[in-house]
Amino acid sequence: MRPRPYRGFTLIEILIVLVIMGIVAGVGYASLRGMMERSRLEAAATQVANDLIRARSYAQTKNVAASWKKLSDTSYQLSLGANLKQYSLPRGIKFSGLADGSEVTYTAPYGEVSVNGSAVGALKIVLANEKGSTTEVRVVGVTGKVIRP
């Protein structure tokens, strides 16, 4: 009878595979984390843009003024007629370069926009995350159209 050859993997082979898997997982986690931070920033900008569009639409359809007001670095208020709603940005996202109390008012019936009571050519609302990445929402002056570049 002949001796049977060994079957299976040696301990060294298993350890090498585990080390390679650990390196791949570490690199994957780092890029996934960055992608999640960028995604959170884009979601916040979309939230702000949608609320500005909502205020403009409300002013046009209900024929009353509607406004969007920055309360702090991480929150804002939407005023739709008698309804006041406060919103917070996602964790780690804040406004950048826009003073607290800045208010965008849409007047009926055309949705014309003013900032703090003065007509503007355009308004740029910048959002930033903890890593310093930024994105912006623009409001075109006379028409009040909201643009996400």
N, C-alpha and C positions, 0 to 999 in steps of 0.2 A: 504494500500500500504506500502510495506517495503522500508526503506531507502536503496539506492544503496551504495555498498561499494566503497571506493575511488580507483581510477585506476591511474596508473602511478608510478613515482619514487619520493621519497622525495628529498629535496635539499641536505641533508646529504649524501644520497646514490650517487647522481650525483657527489658531491665533492670528495668522496672517490674514485670513478672510475677515475676521472680526475687526482688525485694525483698519483694513481698507473700507469696510462698511461704516466704521466710525468717522473716518475722514470724509467720505461722501455725505453722510448725514450732517456733519458739521457745516460743510460748505452749502448744502441745500437749505439748512435752517437760516444761515446768514442772509441768503438771497430772499428767502421767503419772508423774513422779518422786514426787510427793506420794502418789499412789494406791499406788505400789509400796511406799513406806514404811509406809503404813497396813496394806497387805496383809501385809507381813512381821510387823508387830506382832500382827495378828489370828491369823496362822499360829502364832506363838510361844505365844499364849494358848491356842489350841486344842490344841497339843502338850502343854502343862502340864496342861490339863484332862483330856485323854485319858489321860495317865499317872496322874493321881490316880484317875480312874475305874477304870483297870486295877488299881491297888493295892487299891482297895475291893472290886472284883469278885474278885480273887485271895484276899483275906482271907475273903470269904464262901464261895467255892466250895471252897477247900482247907482251910478251918478252921484257918488259922494267921495270925499277925500279918503285916502288910505295911506298908511305910512309904515316904514320899516325903520327902527331906531336901534343903534348900538348901545347896549347898557353897560357892558364891561368887555374885557379882553376875550371872554368866552361865552357871552350871551347877548341876545338881542330880543327886541319886542316887535311883534307884528300887530298893527292896529287896523282892523277891518270894521269900519263903522264904530259901533259900540263895543265890539269884541276886542279885548286885549289879550294877546297870548305871548308868553315868554318862551324862548327856545334857548337851549344850550348847545354849543358845539361839541363834537365828540372829544373824548379825553385826549389831551396832548395837542389839541389844535387851538389856535387863538388868532384874533384879528391883529393885523400889523399895519401901522401907519394911518389909522383912522381914529380920530378922537372920540372918547366916550361921550355919549349924548348926540353924536352925529345922527341926523334924521333925514331920510329920503321920503319925501311926500309926493304922492301921485294925486293930481287934481282932476276932477271929472270935467268934461266927458271924454277928453282925449288921452288921458293918462300922462299929461305933461308932468315933468319931474322938477322938484326943487330940493336943494340940500340946505338944511338949516334956514329955510325961508328965502334963499337966494337961488336964482336960476343958474344952472351950471351947463357947461358944454359937455362934460362927461365926468363920471365918478368912477374911481377904481377902488374896489374893496379887495384888499390883499389878505389872504389867510396863510398862516405859517405853522409848521409842526415843530417839534422839539429839536429836530436835526437841522433846522434852518431851511428846509425845502419850502417853497412858496407856490401858490397858485392864486389866480385872481378872478373876480367877477366884475364886469364893467356895466355901467348904466349909462346909456346914451342920453344926453341932456334933454332936448326938447321933447322927444318922443317917449323917453323912459324905457326904451327897449333894453332888455337884459342880454348881455353877451358873455358867453364862457369861451375865451380863446383857447 
